[in-house]
Amino acid sequence: MRLRSISPDDRFEVADLIHASVNAWYQLRGMPRIFNGDPSLTTIFQDVYHAITPGCAMIAESEATGRIMGVCFYHPRQTHVGLGIMSVHPNYFRQGVGRALLQAVIEFADSRGYPAIRLTQSALNLDSFSLYNTAGFVPRCAYQDLFLHVPPEGLAVTIPGRDRVRDATLDDLPALVALELELSGVSREEDYRFCIENPLGFMSLSVCEGPSGCLEGFLGSSSHPAGNLLGPGVCRTDDAAIALIGRELDRHRGRSPVFLVPMDRPTLVRKMYDWGAKNCELHFCQVRGNFQPFKGINLPTFVLETA
Ligand SMILES: CC(C)(COP(=O)(O)OP(=O)(O)OC[C@H]1O[C@@H](n2cnc3c(N)ncnc32)[C@H](O)[C@@H]1OP(=O)(O)O)[C@@H](O)C(=O)NCCC(=O)NCCS
């Protein structure tokens, strides 16, 4: 194989590959497919990540045929490089393509002095667990993926703190960046600017203010035919997380968004079960390099991905 950077011409072949790779991996193990509908839906990854940091994906291509064997997106940010989505075409599983792509991203990060690479990895997927673990990644936090059906008329629950939550504006950007740096040791202003400016039309971002007006947390969400997700976000307290999740769920009336909550926050988890949430998967925050333990609640997701 040869490795090269992604180009705009790869848009549909990469989307096909992500769709086939992820669905095949789950279906081969007797689980339901992740992506329904047309493979062009998974252009979402290229479109979003290209809009934020163009060209940041590695392609593995067959020297013999020129066909794409695998793709790995990476996200250079102020404090780290985020990694995801990583996909190998099922025709090339277990032939070293994933390892070669990962090695290329590690070399990118190390050669530029980034102190960490972070990603959100499925705890059900021993293939990717082994791939990352043998390359020096350490699982730092465990999350449960929940889905919750929001009726068309909205959730019939009282959401405490709902009045302290509002849409984020660009004026909030410095406070958002400072909060995530304090709570998670991560800084990625461009991701939050993207959520607030919403150039592709399917992202949103809410903030939760404390009694004195200071920022207690924020949470994004995306509604796209490829998937409905809450996140990314960080919160100081369970109360702020509950208020923000309640607000973002309300944007998904008639849909069943998926969101990740840390397993070690029983108050938050209990509230989500009370609202009707069900478990659907488990994920790890995987970090290679520097890691600051979370001082609050991290709510990661897959668009925009970081751990
Ligand atoms: C996960 C995925 C990217 C792995 O890609 P791949 O090209 O098949 O992986 P590789 O052949 O490069 O194998 C990577 C390493 O993991 C090892 N490995 C793979 N499965 C393993 C297992 N079950 N137990 C132990 N080691 C395993 C391989 O031996 C290899 O190690 P080596 O380089 O020391 O030999 C691929 O299965 C895929 O695209 N899955 C669907 C999408 C997905 O799940 N993405 C990851 C989301 S977190």
The ligand as an SDF file (V2000), in Angstrom:
LIG
                    3D

 48 50  0  0  0  0  0  0  0  0999 V2000
  -10.3300   -1.5140   13.8040 C   0  0  0  0  0  0  0  0  0  0  0  0
   -9.7490   -1.5330   12.4010 C   0  0  0  0  0  0  0  0  0  0  0  0
   -9.4550   -0.1040   11.9630 C   0  0  0  0  0  0  0  0  0  0  0  0
   -8.4310   -2.3300   12.4420 C   0  0  0  0  0  0  0  0  0  0  0  0
   -7.8290   -2.2300   11.1450 O   0  0  0  0  0  0  0  0  0  0  0  0
   -6.9900   -3.4380   10.4940 P   0  0  0  0  0  0  0  0  0  0  0  0
   -6.3380   -2.9320    9.2750 O   0  0  0  0  0  0  0  0  0  0  0  0
   -7.8770   -4.6210   10.3590 O   0  0  0  0  0  0  0  0  0  0  0  0
   -5.9260   -3.6990   11.6580 O   0  0  0  0  0  0  0  0  0  0  0  0
   -4.4410   -4.2320   11.4520 P   0  0  0  0  0  0  0  0  0  0  0  0
   -4.4440   -5.3820   10.5040 O   0  0  0  0  0  0  0  0  0  0  0  0
   -3.5330   -3.0880   11.1170 O   0  0  0  0  0  0  0  0  0  0  0  0
   -4.1600   -4.7440   12.9180 O   0  0  0  0  0  0  0  0  0  0  0  0
   -3.7360   -3.8390   13.8930 C   0  0  0  0  0  0  0  0  0  0  0  0
   -3.0870   -4.5740   15.0260 C   0  0  0  0  0  0  0  0  0  0  0  0
   -4.0500   -5.0870   15.9150 O   0  0  0  0  0  0  0  0  0  0  0  0
   -3.8170   -6.4880   16.0950 C   0  0  0  0  0  0  0  0  0  0  0  0
   -5.0910   -7.0910   16.3250 N   0  0  0  0  0  0  0  0  0  0  0  0
   -6.1840   -6.9640   15.5610 C   0  0  0  0  0  0  0  0  0  0  0  0
   -7.1970   -7.6150   16.1540 N   0  0  0  0  0  0  0  0  0  0  0  0
   -6.7300   -8.1370   17.3000 C   0  0  0  0  0  0  0  0  0  0  0  0
   -7.2840   -8.8970   18.3470 C   0  0  0  0  0  0  0  0  0  0  0  0
   -8.5890   -9.2740   18.3420 N   0  0  0  0  0  0  0  0  0  0  0  0
   -6.5060   -9.2420   19.4020 N   0  0  0  0  0  0  0  0  0  0  0  0
   -5.2250   -8.8820   19.4330 C   0  0  0  0  0  0  0  0  0  0  0  0
   -4.6370   -8.1420   18.4520 N   0  0  0  0  0  0  0  0  0  0  0  0
   -5.3920   -7.7860   17.4030 C   0  0  0  0  0  0  0  0  0  0  0  0
   -3.1430   -6.9250   14.8530 C   0  0  0  0  0  0  0  0  0  0  0  0
   -2.4620   -8.1090   15.0420 O   0  0  0  0  0  0  0  0  0  0  0  0
   -2.2570   -5.7590   14.5670 C   0  0  0  0  0  0  0  0  0  0  0  0
   -1.1290   -5.7790   15.4100 O   0  0  0  0  0  0  0  0  0  0  0  0
    0.3200   -5.9810   14.7790 P   0  0  0  0  0  0  0  0  0  0  0  0
    0.6040   -4.7890   13.9110 O   0  0  0  0  0  0  0  0  0  0  0  0
    1.1790   -6.0160   15.9820 O   0  0  0  0  0  0  0  0  0  0  0  0
    0.2410   -7.2490   14.0340 O   0  0  0  0  0  0  0  0  0  0  0  0
  -10.7280   -2.2380   11.3980 C   0  0  0  0  0  0  0  0  0  0  0  0
  -11.1510   -3.4570   11.9640 O   0  0  0  0  0  0  0  0  0  0  0  0
  -11.9530   -1.4290   11.0710 C   0  0  0  0  0  0  0  0  0  0  0  0
  -11.9340   -0.5700   10.1910 O   0  0  0  0  0  0  0  0  0  0  0  0
  -13.0700   -1.6810   11.7770 N   0  0  0  0  0  0  0  0  0  0  0  0
  -14.3410   -0.9820   11.5030 C   0  0  0  0  0  0  0  0  0  0  0  0
  -14.2880    0.4840   11.9010 C   0  0  0  0  0  0  0  0  0  0  0  0
  -13.8170    0.6350   13.3210 C   0  0  0  0  0  0  0  0  0  0  0  0
  -14.2020   -0.1280   14.1810 O   0  0  0  0  0  0  0  0  0  0  0  0
  -12.9630    1.6350   13.5660 N   0  0  0  0  0  0  0  0  0  0  0  0
  -12.3920    1.9010   14.8690 C   0  0  0  0  0  0  0  0  0  0  0  0
  -13.3270    2.6490   15.7220 C   0  0  0  0  0  0  0  0  0  0  0  0
  -12.7640    2.8720   17.3740 S   0  0  0  0  0  0  0  0  0  0  0  0
  1  2  1  0
  2  3  1  0
  2  4  1  0
  2 36  1  0
  4  5  1  0
  5  6  1  0
  6  7  2  0
  6  8  1  0
  6  9  1  0
  9 10  1  0
 10 11  2  0
 10 12  1  0
 10 13  1  0
 13 14  1  0
 14 15  1  0
 15 16  1  0
 15 30  1  0
 16 17  1  0
 17 18  1  0
 17 28  1  0
 18 19  1  0
 18 27  1  0
 19 20  2  0
 20 21  1  0
 21 22  1  0
 21 27  2  0
 22 23  1  0
 22 24  2  0
 24 25  1  0
 25 26  2  0
 26 27  1  0
 28 29  1  0
 28 30  1  0
 30 31  1  0
 31 32  1  0
 32 33  2  0
 32 34  1  0
 32 35  1  0
 36 37  1  0
 36 38  1  0
 38 39  2  0
 38 40  1  0
 40 41  1  0
 41 42  1  0
 42 43  1  0
 43 44  2  0
 43 45  1  0
 45 46  1  0
 46 47  1  0
 47 48  1  0
M  END
$$$$
